[in-house]
Amino acid sequence: MRILLPLAIAAALGTLPVAAAESPDYSLTVYSSAAPGALNIERLTQYGAALPGYALVRDGRRMSLERGTGTIRFSDVAKRIDPTTVSFSSLTDPAGTRVLEQNYQFDLVSQSKLIERYIGQTISVDQQRGDQIVRVTGTLLSAEGGLILAQDSGKVLTLNQWSNVEFPSLPGGLITKPTLVWLVNAAKGGDHDTRVGYQTTGMTWWSDYNVTLREANGGCDMDLAAWVTIVNQSGGSFPGAQLKLVAGEVNRAPAAAPAMLGMAKRQSVAMEAMADSGFQESSLFEYHLYTLGRRTDLPDNSTKQLELFPAATGVACKKQLVFTAAPQPWRYWAAPIVDQGYAATAEGTVGAYLEFDNKEGNRLGMPLPAGRVRVNQAGPDGSLEFIGEDLIKHTPRNETLRIKLGESFDIVGERKQMSFVYDSAADTITETFELSVRNRKRESAEVVVREYLYRWSAWDLTAKSHAFTTRNAQTIDFPVTIPADGEAKLTYTVRYHW
């Protein structure tokens, strides 16, 4: 079914003057609360307002204001706007321009609303009857389950199917776009440079990192490329926008955020000189701000990928193999674990990890937003093979990143309890373990045997076969070198006390 709106509608729309604008100057700051890897890319178009993020939109316009009190209607806003965050200001005469009232009109025209508004009035309906189209005119009595029309002759018609409905005009109060309406008092009439600001949902961003790993002579180095993906499902398009991204956990109250005042002026000459540059990082309160040095288009219902920073090459890294067979310590202990059979024997796994320092001396030294890290290994023939991926949280500079790639195929082992003594009178547990780790590679391997001390928080090692380092309050590491097709055995005794 189609609805025909004659020229009277254009006249009706003309009674709702929308503020004229010349080359809107968009500036967007996009905030994300997306957990790395949490968004389903295949279902991205279905998120809409549920996208974990939002944007602060700043729209610079030249508008014509009447001297004194007048109304401005502004329809170029995102459909998912939060109307409680809207601000309007004049840069031409900020002191003399005041917003007295603000309204957000979102009663959009639709088929059902038009029909409801015309109950009791005359409309014309076209019906397909065989090969002919017959026009029926009458007073609309009801639209429940079809149309009921009363004709001048006194006949009443019930129409279950129709092809077109013609209304004489657009009823007042219905609009074709969400519209902001301001009652403005201006001391100066004429053209004003203005700024409109608001927040909108339906926008988010996240980071992706691609690593090319090279191994040689027992060491490794890597190249790191970083990209950001911006999703716009806000219901608004933003051509030629200045783009900023905020990385960090920005708290939002359950209620809507307050209006954002103090709109920025147009881009400076210095920023225009950066037209070909990528993102520039800077601090923003306790967060990090990434500003794109050129303008970009962000159409509605689009996904855009941009380089976060130029690829870092020759980054020093370290591959680490970690054998674990002990269970993780409990987060909270109500009492010591005195069950002798708890984790008495277990086969272990050997995780393969990639570590690198995020430091300037290592060709990095930039705050890295949370994201997914994909690692490919370069072969001698120049090919790339995918070897694993992991997620990282927001990582400041001068920190070490540790990426889990997978588990080693050729290194296996187990852990078994050799003795256990629980002395309830002395409030102690003394336990001895033997660990066996075998390397089936054709070359030697450096392996970290990691043990979690899980029975109680207070402990001492009373005997050990190998030197160890303390990783944290409940974790110790035994570094061992295992020859090709060889085995390493180690033992230790731990005494828990409380």
C-alpha angles and dihedrals in degrees: 000000000000129000116217117209115190127208090282087077092057087053090050091050089048088064088066102065112198120211110265116235136193118211100331112233106220125194119178131189110192122202123195133201093173114134110230110271093002098114118086104229092198090057097039094119091058098060102076110148089005092070107122098242146048141208138229107223122201115189120190115202141167106230134179112236128190118232108253122010119347143150126252121194116198119186104168096097133119113266091231093055120146099227093199090068098054121124131179125192140165117230091189095059109003094163095050099043120079133175107224098178137007128198133179113210116196104155093124123194115259139160095259094046092050092051092047091051091053098053105128093022135094121268136164122232128193119214130190108230110176107304093340135081113220122196117217121193125192149117112295108236101170142354098195109126091345138341125301114197129187112208127207089250090063095253119134117213128198114205119193095171132032138157104212138015120200119202121192094226145346111273116240117264097035118110135183097224135030104269136199114213122197129187100212131188110204125186090199125047125211134050118353131185102232139182126214118191133183145143124247135186123218095073132098143146140204140183132246125191127200119199126194108200126201124190125196136155094357094307136084144208131188148196119232124203121183128201135177126212119209120196121198116193094141096117092248135091122220114196119192093006127172103233129210129174125201119211117195141064104291110188118228123194118232089250122068116283119256122263115281109235134186102055116210120250124243119294117289125238089254092058092047088054087061091061094127098040129100130228120331115207123219139156122268112186103297093339137070125252123207113198120193110227094217135042122261140187120248107186120191115268093019139127118211130188122204133178109256094201136341113283114273110226132198095021111172114237142168131222115217130191114203124192115204130174103148121093119251115264116260114260091231128017121213089181139344117286102248098168105118093205095055106117091339093149131011142158113240137222129219114221120204114220137181118212130188137163119244093218135129089238087060094051092260127070098147128124106258118212117225114276150120120298117205118193126204124182120223115229126212089256092056095257123136123224124190110239105171149312139223142177126252129198124223102303123194123213121278091036127118119242121210118197121191110218102177140279129309116253099202104043119077138162150148142225127220136181113244100182140358129191122179113191107189092181093055094035093234140125119201116193135174125202134188120204125195121193122182127199115207095178122114089240135047120272135210109223132180112215104208120200126190115208098215110161098079141345098249116065145145131200106232097179137013139171096208136034116261141193126219111239096181140330093296104024133076130180128213110195111207136175113219118196122229110290088358140123137232122205124190135172136193139174122218127193119203119198136181 
